Amino acid sequence: MLKQIDATYEEYVKAGKRVSRIEISPIGMDHLNSELKNRKEEPEWLDFVKVNKDIFGFAITGIGDKQPS
């Protein structure tokens, strides 16, 4: 999960977009927390993460993007 979010976040940044939110499923958040325990530094995007029980996996929303449904 960590590598997937990292890669997608980097794509947004390279495209010149500003991330406003990263929504993640509860199970995805459990996986992410487990992966973060093995990492010394927190990723810069961690403050954007919000749990959403209505999605599968994760979704990144940039400023000006249509909100995920």
Kinemage of the C-alpha trace (Angstrom):
@kinemage 1
@onewidth
@group {chain A} dominant
@subgroup {mainchain}
@vectorlist {calphas} color= white
{ca met a 1} P 0.000 0.000 0.000
{ca leu a 2} L 2.812 2.384 0.895
{ca lys a 3} L 4.592 1.932 -2.447
{ca gln a 4} L 1.338 2.364 -4.391
{ca ile a 5} L 0.442 5.603 -2.629
{ca asp a 6} L 4.036 6.871 -2.934
{ca ala a 7} L 4.044 6.244 -6.694
{ca thr a 8} L 0.643 7.836 -7.294
{ca tyr a 9} L 1.499 10.814 -5.087
{ca glu a 10} L 4.735 11.358 -7.022
{ca glu a 11} L 2.783 11.288 -10.310
{ca tyr a 12} L 0.520 14.048 -9.001
{ca val a 13} L 3.453 16.163 -7.850
{ca lys a 14} L 5.362 15.705 -11.124
{ca ala a 15} L 2.220 16.727 -13.036
{ca gly a 16} L 2.174 19.971 -11.049
{ca lys a 17} L -0.964 19.075 -9.095
{ca arg a 18} L -1.472 19.812 -5.424
{ca val a 19} L -2.919 16.964 -3.374
{ca ser a 20} L -5.856 17.915 -1.174
{ca arg a 21} L -6.815 14.497 0.166
{ca ile a 22} L -5.872 10.822 0.102
{ca glu a 23} L -8.794 8.581 0.985
{ca ile a 24} L -8.064 5.027 2.029
{ca ser a 25} L -10.202 2.061 3.048
{ca pro a 26} L -10.070 0.875 6.679
{ca ile a 27} L -8.281 -2.333 5.633
{ca gly a 28} L -5.868 -0.296 3.521
{ca met a 29} L -5.177 1.903 6.541
{ca asp a 30} L -4.363 -1.184 8.621
{ca his a 31} L -1.875 -2.291 5.960
{ca leu a 32} L -0.418 1.204 5.725
{ca asn a 33} L 0.068 1.443 9.494
{ca ser a 34} L 1.864 -1.925 9.505
{ca glu a 35} L 4.174 -0.765 6.711
{ca leu a 36} L 4.867 2.557 8.442
{ca lys a 37} L 6.116 0.738 11.560
{ca asn a 38} L 9.081 -0.509 9.501
{ca arg a 39} L 9.948 2.927 8.127
{ca lys a 40} L 12.100 5.481 9.927
{ca glu a 41} L 10.574 8.564 8.302
{ca glu a 42} L 6.923 9.310 7.670
{ca pro a 43} L 6.013 10.115 4.060
{ca glu a 44} L 5.220 13.770 3.328
{ca trp a 45} L 1.704 12.858 2.187
{ca leu a 46} L 0.643 11.196 5.461
{ca asp a 47} L -1.178 14.329 6.696
{ca phe a 48} L -3.545 14.099 3.694
{ca val a 49} L -4.765 10.567 4.563
{ca lys a 50} L -8.382 10.122 5.652
{ca val a 51} L -10.171 6.791 6.165
{ca asn a 52} L -13.280 6.281 4.028
{ca lys a 53} L -15.257 3.080 4.616
{ca asp a 54} L -17.022 3.454 1.267
{ca ile a 55} L -13.996 2.947 -0.994
{ca phe a 56} L -11.771 0.026 -1.897
{ca gly a 57} L -8.015 0.670 -1.861
{ca phe a 58} L -7.203 4.368 -2.016
{ca ala a 59} L -7.975 7.494 -4.021
{ca ile a 60} L -5.953 10.693 -4.329
{ca thr a 61} L -7.793 13.945 -4.914
{ca gly a 62} L -5.925 16.966 -6.186
{ca ile a 63} L -7.063 20.547 -5.829
{ca gly a 64} L -9.534 21.146 -8.648
{ca asp a 65} L -10.091 17.413 -9.288
{ca lys a 66} L -13.558 15.893 -9.206
{ca gln a 67} L -14.239 14.267 -5.832
{ca pro a 68} L -14.268 10.435 -5.819
{ca ser a 69} L -17.767 8.960 -5.587
